[in-house]
Each structure stands twice: as structure tokens, then as C-alpha cells.
Amino acid sequence: MADQPRRIELYDTTLRDGTQGAGVSFSLNDKLKITRALDNIGIDFIEGGYPLSNPKDVAYFEAVRDMDLKHARVCAFGMTRRKGVEAKDDAGMVALVEAGTPVITIVGKTWDLHVDEVLRVDRQENLDMIRDSVAFCVGAGREVFYDAEHFFDGYEANPEYALQTLRAAVEGGATRLVACDTNGGSLPQRIGRVIGEVVAALGDGVPLGIHTHNDTGCAVANSLIAVDCGAVQVQGTINGIGERCGNVDLTTAAANLVVKYGYDCLAEPDSLKHLTELSRFVYELANLGLRENQPYVGSAAFAHKGGMHVHAVNRVAHSYEHVEPEAVGNTRQILVSELSGVSNVQALLGSKFDIADDRDVMRRVLERVQDLENAGYQFEAANASFELLVRSELGRRADFFTLDHYRTVILKTDDTDPVTEATVKLNIGSAAEHCVAEGDGPVNALDGALRKCLETHYPDLHRVELRDYKVRVVNASDGTAAKVRVVIDFAVADPDQADEYFSTVGVSENIVEASWDALVDAFEYHLLNAGAEVVG
């Protein structure tokens, strides 16, 4: 029988440590949705929060008890008992047990500096606090993980005392000892050396985990080398959200552990194929923009722009891709810009429009791209507008509607918030649609009025949702009269599968006109690809 791959546990703390990141906040419903998504992909442990810190976390632990999770075990997080108080009389300890989770994670002080100057307790008392807290939770029938805060700094300052804190947790009954690089300042060589020494000192008893932060940009590397040196559990957050520079990104760590090491992670079959979907789901709930260059799951992770690269990818994909995009649920992107060659156009849309062998058409498209980019457009982040450009060159861009006129009005007085109203009049076949909508600004109002005009004739447009809106100045030297480039990201909501994402671009000295062009491109692109028929 062949050797089984080594099992590495994944412990997610997006719902607790992740929410300490700037601008990150989840509602109770968000936390439950993320819990379900983490369970579906096969995460082993989900840290739900600190039950004594706020009513939302208390409500979360009550609600999560009714969730029928397939694999994941929920963990409550808290600190050791207070000094001079028995664990059974400590409100924090009682709250941890009452949370009702199968696992409790307790964090304690490892660095003698913190014991002496922050807690200001006797060092033996700190060891008793660790042992008593773990034992109290174990006595209540819970499995306990011990997070050794500032472990690597504490170990460098006083290795014997740092090891004593771990032994105290073991004596209390902890089943995992987690070495935390709390301030994120360690480098891989230090992490590997210390983990190796701890494994040698403690033997094969209680397994180690690793919890890293990204303040040196080494959180993933630090986690991987800890696993190399004996750790069996990696703690982190989806997309690396968290305080300061964030925690280790579990999407990157998990992909590396599975793809590069061949370890057994993510318990559900084919779960890695849903990694990109999970990443974007968490970004959406956190109301954060996607990080395009994020390894494995970023929208640019498998994007190719240079003509030489694209030509090579067309021949041998793995020459410029270290893993197949589909393996992690992502897709290859061929970007078209003034730096591109015919190979880019051929790879991107050649087969879709049966023009792969028509080099004259592709050269015309490339020349048109170069002219427009000279005028301020960029198509590498606007795949939908690029496809419409190709359709225009081929005479395949349908006229679903034509504009008669639009108008926006903003009313503002000294003591009121501004009110924006947009009027749009379209010709749709033989019908004229004239609609008005209010919005939070001219773009929102135009979007509303345009949808009102179109959705009677093209009802499927309700699935097209605006997800992000970006404005860039093209020629800043012209001041407030400068030309601007608007890029809008959209998603087509689909209850049965992952949302489809696409982007459009508009350029004008008038920001409203640039936005209008991008909105029109989005609706036309969706109607064309959804197979809608032009209203006669």
C-alpha cells in the first residue's frame, strides 16, 4: 500500500483575527455565510470569535450550533484566566465554555517581557494561569488548542521559559500547541530553526501549529517552512485579511500545500477548484476590492500581456504558468494593449469569432486598440469592452437600443444632502422609452434610468450587478478639465454556479459620459453573450 500523503490541518480565523483588519467588519449573517463556505471547501477548524467581547459573537455561537456542518469544527477564542482568580470564577473562562463549541483556543503569554511588563505577574503565576485555563476547558469536555502569543520573540529572549509555557499547556490537556509570530517580524530561517528546536525539545507528544502575520511579507513562507520542520496545523485567514499587514493568506498557503507539496489539505473532494470562488466571496462580504495579483486566486494570477509570452502560452501553457488555472478555480486571461501582438488577439477571441487564421482582421483590431489606448483607453482590465471592439470590427455588434438623449440634474441646498435625478430616452426597436430615476450620484441615477428603459424589453438585465467603479485621470496636467478613464466591474448573478465577472471602460473629459459609455458596454455585452434577440 502506497504511503498516504501527510495530513496538514487548516485553521481559519477570518471571523476573528481577520476582522481586526482596517475596514473589515462582518454582520452576523455574513459570519454564518462564511462559516458555510469554509465548511464546504473543507477547512478543518473555524474560529468564530471571542464570546465575551461583543453581543454579535455571542449570537454567532448560538446560531452556529444549529448549522449542520459537514467537516469543520467551530472554535471559540479567549485568553487565559485573570491573575489571582480561579478559572471557574473567571467570566472569560465561563463564556468560553458556554459558547458550546467543540474546540476552545486559548491564547497566553510566552514572552517573559510581556509577563513582567504587560501582565505584571510572577512568571510562575503565568504558567499556572495557562495550565489552569486549559484544564478548566478540558474538564468541561472541550478540546483545547493553545496559542503561544509572541512565541518566536519569547523563545529568542528566554527559550527555557518559552518552552515552560508550552509544557504548562500540555499539562493542562492541550491537544495543539500553536507558535504565533504575533508581530509578524520573523523571517523563514528563524521560524524553521525555532520550530525544529521545539519539536526536538518536546518530542512526539502534542503536535505543533503555526500562526503567522505578514509584516515582513513572509507569512506564507514562514508557514510553509514551519510545516517542513514539523508543524501539522496552519492558522490564517482567507485573502490574508487581518491587523496591520494581515495574517497568512490561507488561499495561498493551502494551494501551495496541496499543489507544491502534495499534502492532504481541504477535506472535501475537488475543493481546490473552489478556492478562487471562496476568495472572491469573502472579498465581497468584507466589502474589499479584489487584489488582482494575489497568487493563485487573483484575477491577474494567470494573465498574459506581452506578445512573446502569449505566443508561448498558446503553444505550451505551462511554460509561463506554474499550475493550471482551473486547478484552483481560476481562468487564464489574455490581455490586449499597445504592447500586445497578434498572438494576444488570437488567443483571446480568435476561436470565439472564428478569426484565428484571419491575420488581417486581427491586425485591424490591434491597430484599433493602439489608437484607442493612445486616446486614454485601457483594455487589459476591460475584457467586455474589448470584445465589443472586436465585434464592431467584424460587423457583429447588434443595436439593442439607440440613445435619444440623457440628462442628469443635481439639486443641492445649504441644509440638505444633494439629490440626483437622471432622465434617459431610448429608442428600442419601434418603441420609445423615456424613464427617470433618482440615485446617490449621476452614475447611480443613470444606471437606474437606463435599466428602467431596458428591462421591460430585456428582463435578463436584472442579473447584471455593478461590483466596482474606478476612475483614473489620463492627462493630469489639464487639471479639472483632464480626460478621465472609468473602469466598471460587473458580475452576472447566477444562483446555480459562480458569478460571471466582466469589466468595461469609458474615456472622456466628462466623467458622466465616460461612465455612460461603460454602462452601455456592459448591458450590450451581456445581451450579446446571453443570446438576446434584438427587439424589432
C-alpha positions in Angstrom: 0.0 0.0 0.0 1.4 3.4 -1.0 2.3 5.9 1.7 -0.6 8.3 2.5 0.2 12.0 2.0 0.9 13.9 5.1 -2.1 15.5 6.7 -1.9 19.2 7.4 -4.8 20.9 9.2 -6.1 24.3 8.2 -7.4 26.6 10.9 -9.3 29.7 9.7 -9.5 32.8 11.8 -11.1 35.1 9.2 -14.1 35.7 11.5 -11.9 36.8 14.5 -8.4 37.8 13.6 -9.4 38.8 10.1 -11.9 41.3 11.4 -9.1 43.2 13.2 -8.0 44.4 9.7 -8.7 48.0 8.8 -12.1 48.5 7.3 -13.2 44.8 7.8 -16.5 44.1 9.5 -18.9 41.2 9.1 -22.5 41.1 10.1 -23.8 38.0 11.9 -25.3 36.8 8.7 -22.0 37.4 6.9 -20.2 35.3 9.5 -22.6 32.4 9.1 -22.3 32.5 5.3 -18.5 32.5 5.6 -18.7 29.6 8.0 -20.8 27.6 5.5 -18.4 28.4 2.7 -15.3 27.4 4.7 -17.0 24.1 5.7 -18.0 23.5 2.0 -14.4 23.8 0.9 -13.1 21.5 3.7 -11.4 23.8 6.2 -10.8 21.8 9.4 -11.3 24.5 12.1 -13.2 27.8 12.1 -12.5 30.3 14.8 -15.8 32.1 15.2 -14.8 34.9 17.6 -14.3 35.8 21.3 -17.6 35.1 23.1 -17.0 37.7 25.8 -16.0 40.6 23.5 -19.3 41.6 21.9 -23.0 40.5 21.6 -22.5 39.6 17.9 -20.0 36.9 18.7 -22.4 35.5 21.4 -25.2 35.4 18.8 -22.9 33.7 16.4 -22.1 30.9 18.7 -25.8 30.4 19.4 -26.7 30.4 15.8 -23.8 28.2 14.6 -24.9 25.3 16.9 -27.9 24.8 14.6 -25.7 24.6 11.4 -25.2 21.1 10.1 -21.5 21.4 9.2 -20.1 18.6 7.1 -16.5 18.7 8.3 -15.4 21.9 10.1 -15.3 22.2 13.8 -16.0 25.6 15.3 -13.6 27.1 17.8 -14.2 29.8 20.5 -11.3 32.0 21.2 -10.3 33.6 24.5 -7.5 34.4 26.9 -6.2 32.7 30.0 -7.8 33.4 33.3 -7.0 36.6 35.1 -4.3 36.6 37.8 -5.4 35.7 41.3 -8.8 34.3 40.1 -9.7 30.7 39.8 -10.6 29.6 36.3 -14.2 28.6 37.3 -14.7 32.1 38.7 -13.3 34.0 35.6 -16.1 35.4 33.4 -13.9 34.9 30.3 -13.4 31.2 31.0 -17.1 30.6 31.7 -18.0 32.4 28.5 -15.7 30.1 26.5 -17.3 27.0 27.9 -20.8 28.4 27.5 -20.2 29.1 23.8 -20.7 25.4 23.3 -18.1 24.9 20.7 -16.3 21.5 20.4 -12.9 23.3 20.4 -11.6 26.2 22.5 -8.5 28.1 21.6 -6.7 29.9 24.5 -4.0 32.4 24.0 -1.4 33.0 26.7 1.8 34.9 27.3 5.1 33.3 26.2 7.5 36.2 26.1 8.9 37.0 29.6 8.9 40.7 28.7 5.1 40.5 28.4 4.8 38.5 31.6 6.9 41.0 33.5 5.9 44.3 31.9 2.4 43.8 30.4 0.7 41.3 32.7 2.9 42.2 35.6 2.6 38.8 37.3 5.0 36.4 38.7 6.4 34.1 36.0 5.2 31.0 37.9 1.7 32.6 38.1 1.7 33.0 34.3 2.4 29.3 34.0 -0.3 28.4 36.5 -2.8 30.7 34.5 -2.0 28.8 31.3 -2.3 25.3 32.9 -5.4 26.1 34.9 -7.2 27.7 32.0 -6.6 24.8 29.7 -7.5 22.3 32.4 -10.8 24.1 33.1 -11.9 23.9 29.5 -10.8 20.3 29.1 -12.7 19.4 32.3 -15.8 20.9 30.6 -15.4 18.4 27.8 -13.8 20.6 25.3 -10.7 20.0 23.1 -8.2 22.9 23.7 -5.7 24.4 21.4 -3.1 26.7 23.0 -1.9 29.8 21.1 1.5 30.8 22.3 1.5 34.6 21.8 4.8 36.2 20.6 6.3 32.8 20.7 9.3 33.5 18.5 10.3 36.7 20.3 9.8 35.0 23.6 11.9 32.0 22.5 14.8 34.2 21.4 14.7 36.1 24.7 14.3 33.2 27.0 14.0 29.8 25.3 13.6 27.8 28.5 10.7 29.9 29.8 9.0 29.8 26.4 9.2 26.0 26.5 7.8 26.0 30.1 4.7 27.8 28.9 4.1 25.1 26.3 4.7 22.4 28.8 2.1 24.1 31.1 -0.4 23.9 28.3 0.3 20.3 27.8 0.0 19.6 31.5 -3.5 21.2 31.3 -4.5 18.9 28.5 -4.0 21.0 25.3 -4.0 18.9 22.1 -2.3 21.5 19.8 0.5 24.0 20.6 0.4 26.9 18.2 3.5 29.0 17.8 2.4 32.6 17.0 4.6 35.1 15.2 2.3 37.8 16.6 4.1 40.9 15.4 5.0 39.3 12.1 8.6 40.2 12.4 10.2 36.8 11.9 11.9 35.5 8.8 11.8 31.9 7.4 15.2 30.9 8.7 14.3 31.9 12.3 10.9 30.2 12.0 12.4 26.9 10.8 15.2 26.9 13.3 12.8 27.5 16.3 10.2 25.1 15.2 12.8 22.4 14.7 14.3 23.0 18.2 10.8 23.0 19.8 10.0 19.7 18.1 13.3 18.2 19.4 12.7 19.5 22.9 9.1 18.4 23.3 9.3 15.1 21.4 6.4 13.5 19.6 3.7 14.4 22.1 1.4 17.3 21.3 1.5 18.4 17.7 2.5 22.0 16.8 0.7 24.6 14.8 1.9 27.8 13.2 0.2 31.3 13.2 2.0 33.9 11.2 1.4 37.6 10.3 2.7 39.3 7.2 4.6 42.3 8.5 7.8 41.2 6.7 5.9 39.9 3.6 6.9 36.4 4.6 3.8 34.9 6.2 3.3 32.2 3.6 7.0 31.3 3.5 7.1 31.2 7.3 4.0 28.9 7.4 5.5 26.6 4.8 8.9 26.2 6.5 7.1 25.6 9.8 5.3 22.7 8.2 8.6 21.5 6.7 10.0 21.4 10.2 7.2 19.6 11.8 4.1 21.7 12.3 0.8 19.9 11.5 -1.6 22.9 11.5 -1.6 26.3 9.7 -3.7 29.1 11.1 -4.6 32.0 8.9 -7.3 34.0 7.1 -8.9 34.0 3.7 -7.1 36.5 1.5 -4.7 37.3 4.4 -7.0 40.0 5.9 -6.1 41.0 9.4 -4.4 43.6 11.6 -1.6 45.7 10.2 -0.2 43.9 7.2 -2.6 41.0 7.7 -2.3 37.3 8.5 -1.0 34.5 6.3 -3.3 34.1 3.3 -4.9 30.7 3.6 -5.7 30.6 -0.1 -2.0 30.8 -1.0 -0.9 28.6 1.8 -3.5 25.9 1.0 -2.7 25.9 -2.7 1.0 25.6 -2.0 0.5 22.8 0.5 -1.6 20.8 -1.9 -0.1 21.7 -5.3 3.5 22.0 -4.5 3.9 19.6 -1.5 1.2 17.1 -2.2 -0.1 17.3 1.4 -3.6 16.3 2.4 -5.5 19.5 3.0 -9.0 20.7 2.4 -11.1 17.6 3.2 -13.8 18.0 0.5 -13.1 16.3 -2.9 -12.1 18.8 -5.6 -12.2 21.6 -3.1 -9.2 23.4 -4.5 -11.2 24.1 -7.6 -13.4 26.3 -5.5 -10.6 28.3 -4.0 -11.0 31.3 -6.2 -14.7 31.4 -5.7 -14.2 31.4 -1.9 -11.6 34.2 -2.1 -14.0 36.4 -4.0 -16.9 35.5 -1.8 -15.0 36.7 1.3 -13.9 39.9 -0.5 -17.5 40.6 -1.4 -18.8 40.2 2.1 -15.9 42.2 3.5 -16.6 45.0 1.0 -13.0 44.9 -0.1 -11.6 45.2 -3.6 -10.1 42.1 -5.2 -6.3 42.0 -5.1 -5.5 41.4 -8.8 -2.0 40.0 -8.3 -2.9 37.6 -5.4 -1.3 34.3 -6.0 -3.5 31.5 -7.4 -6.8 33.3 -7.0 -6.2 36.9 -8.2 -7.8 38.0 -11.5 -4.3 38.6 -12.9 -2.7 35.4 -11.5 -2.9 33.8 -14.9 -2.9 37.0 -17.1 -0.6 37.3 -20.0 0.1 40.6 -21.8 3.4 40.6 -23.7 3.1 39.2 -27.2 6.0 36.8 -26.8 4.5 35.4 -23.6 1.1 34.9 -25.2 2.6 33.2 -28.2 4.4 30.8 -25.8 1.3 30.1 -23.7 -0.6 29.3 -26.9 2.0 26.6 -27.7 2.9 25.3 -24.2 0.8 26.8 -21.4 3.0 25.6 -18.6 6.0 27.5 -20.0 4.5 30.6 -18.3 2.1 29.0 -15.8 3.3 27.0 -12.8 -0.1 25.4 -12.4 -3.3 25.1 -14.5 -5.6 27.9 -13.6 -8.6 25.6 -13.5 -6.9 23.6 -10.7 -7.7 26.5 -8.3 -10.9 27.6 -9.9 -9.3 30.5 -11.8 -9.1 31.3 -15.5 -6.4 32.3 -17.9 -6.6 35.9 -19.2 -5.0 37.2 -22.3 -4.6 41.0 -22.0 -4.7 43.2 -25.0 -2.9 46.5 -25.0 -0.5 48.6 -27.1 2.3 46.1 -26.1 0.4 43.1 -27.5 0.9 41.2 -30.7 -1.5 39.4 -33.0 -1.0 36.3 -30.7 -2.9 38.1 -27.9 -5.9 38.8 -30.1 -5.8 35.3 -31.5 -5.6 33.7 -28.0 -8.3 35.9 -26.5 -11.1 35.9 -29.1 -9.7 34.2 -32.2 -11.6 30.9 -31.7 -14.8 32.5 -30.4 -15.3 34.5 -33.6 -13.6 32.1 -36.0 -10.9 34.6 -36.9 -7.8 32.6 -35.7 -6.5 32.4 -39.2 -7.5 35.8 -40.3 -4.4 37.8 -39.5 -5.7 40.9 -41.4 -8.7 41.2 -39.1 -6.6 40.7 -36.0 -4.1 43.3 -37.2 -7.0 45.8 -37.7 -8.2 45.0 -34.2 -4.7 45.5 -32.8 -4.3 48.8 -34.6 -7.7 50.0 -33.3 -6.6 49.1 -29.7 -3.4 51.0 -30.1 -5.2 54.1 -31.4 -7.7 54.0 -28.5 -5.1 53.4 -25.9 -3.3 56.5 -27.3 -6.5 58.3 -26.5 -6.6 57.1 -22.9 -8.4 53.7 -23.1 -7.0 50.5 -21.5 -8.5 47.2 -22.4 -6.4 44.9 -20.3 -8.8 45.5 -17.4 -11.9 45.8 -19.6 -12.5 42.4 -21.3 -16.1 43.2 -22.2 -15.3 46.4 -24.0 -12.6 44.7 -25.9 -14.9 42.0 -27.1 -17.4 44.7 -28.3 -14.5 46.4 -30.2 -13.8 43.1 -32.0 -17.5 42.7 -32.8 -17.6 46.2 -34.2 -14.6 45.5 -36.5 -16.4 42.3 -37.7 -19.8 44.0 -38.1 -21.3 41.7 -35.4 -22.3 44.3 -32.8 -26.1 44.4 -32.6 -28.1 47.5 -31.9 -30.2 46.6 -29.0 -31.1 50.2 -28.4 -30.1 53.7 -29.5 -29.9 56.8 -27.4 -32.1 59.8 -28.0 -30.8 61.7 -25.0 -29.9 61.6 -21.4 -29.8 64.3 -18.8 -28.7 64.5 -15.1 -29.6 67.1 -12.6 -28.1 67.5 -9.1 -30.0 69.7 -6.6 -28.1 70.9 -3.5 -29.0 73.4 -0.9 -27.1 74.5 2.1 -29.0 72.4 4.6 -29.8 69.3 2.6 -27.9 66.4 1.1 -27.6 66.5 -2.7 -30.4 64.8 -4.7 -29.5 63.4 -8.2 -32.0 62.7 -10.9 -31.4 61.2 -14.3 -33.6 61.1 -17.4 -32.9 58.7 -20.2 -34.8 58.4 -23.5 -34.0 55.4 -25.7 -35.3 54.0 -29.0 -35.8 50.2 -28.7 -37.0 48.9 -32.0 -40.1 50.9 -32.8 -40.7 51.8 -29.1 -39.5 54.9 -27.4 -38.8 54.5 -23.7 -38.5 57.6 -21.5 -37.6 56.9 -17.9 -36.5 58.9 -14.8 -34.6 57.6 -11.7 -33.0 59.1 -8.6 -29.7 57.9 -7.3 -26.8 58.6 -5.0 -25.0 60.4 -7.8 -25.2 60.8 -11.5 -23.8 57.4 -12.4 -26.2 55.6 -10.0 -29.1 57.6 -11.3 -28.2 57.0 -14.9 -27.8 53.3 -14.2 -31.3 53.2 -12.7 -32.9 55.1 -15.5 -31.2 53.0 -18.2 -32.3 49.8 -16.5 -35.9 51.1 -16.3 -35.9 51.7 -20.1 -34.4 48.3 -20.9 -35.7 45.7 -18.5 -39.2 45.7 -20.0 -37.7 44.6 -23.3 -34.7 42.7 -21.9 -35.7 41.4 -18.4 -32.5 39.3 -18.0 -30.5 42.5 -17.4 -31.6 42.4 -13.7 -28.9 39.8 -13.2 -26.1 42.3 -14.1 -24.8 43.9 -10.9 -22.2 46.7 -10.6 -19.5 45.5 -8.3 -16.7 48.1 -8.5 -16.2 51.6 -10.1 -12.8 53.1 -10.6 -11.8 56.5 -12.1 -8.3 57.4 -13.2 -7.1 60.7 -14.6 -5.5 60.3 -18.1 -3.8 63.7 -18.6 -3.4 65.2 -15.1 -1.7 68.4 -16.5 -5.1 69.6 -17.7 -6.4 69.9 -14.1 -10.1 69.7 -13.7 -10.6 69.6 -17.4 -8.5 66.4 -17.7 -9.7 63.4 -19.5 -10.7 60.5 -17.2 -10.9 56.8 -17.7 -13.7 55.0 -16.0 -13.5 51.2 -15.5 -16.6 49.4 -14.1 -16.6 45.8 -12.8 -19.8 43.8 -13.1 -21.0 40.4 -12.1 -23.8 38.4 -13.6 -25.5 36.7 -10.6 -26.3 33.0 -11.1 -27.8 31.0 -8.2 -26.7 27.7 -9.7 -23.0 28.5 -10.2 -20.2 31.0 -9.6 -21.0 34.6 -10.7 -19.5 35.7 -14.1 -17.3 38.7 -13.9 -16.5 41.2 -16.6 -15.4 44.8 -16.9 -16.0 47.8 -19.3 -14.2 51.1 -19.9 -15.2 54.6 -21.0 -13.0 57.6 -21.6 -14.0 61.3 -21.8 -13.3 64.7 -20.4 -16.8 64.4 -18.9 -16.9 61.8 -16.1 -20.6 61.2 -16.7 -20.1 60.5 -20.4 -17.2 58.1 -19.6 -19.4 56.3 -17.1 -22.4 56.2 -19.5 -20.2 54.6 -22.2 -19.0 51.9 -19.7 -22.6 51.2 -18.6 -23.8 50.8 -22.2 -21.0 48.5 -23.0 -21.9 46.3 -20.0 -25.5 45.9 -21.0 -24.7 45.3 -24.6 -22.0 42.8 -23.8 -24.4 40.8 -21.5 -27.2 40.8 -24.0 -24.9 39.6 -26.8 -23.5 36.8 -24.7 -26.8 35.8 -23.3 -28.1 35.3 -26.8 -30.8 38.0 -26.5 -32.7 38.9 -29.7 -32.8 42.5 -30.8 -36.3 44.0 -30.3 -37.8 44.8 -33.7 
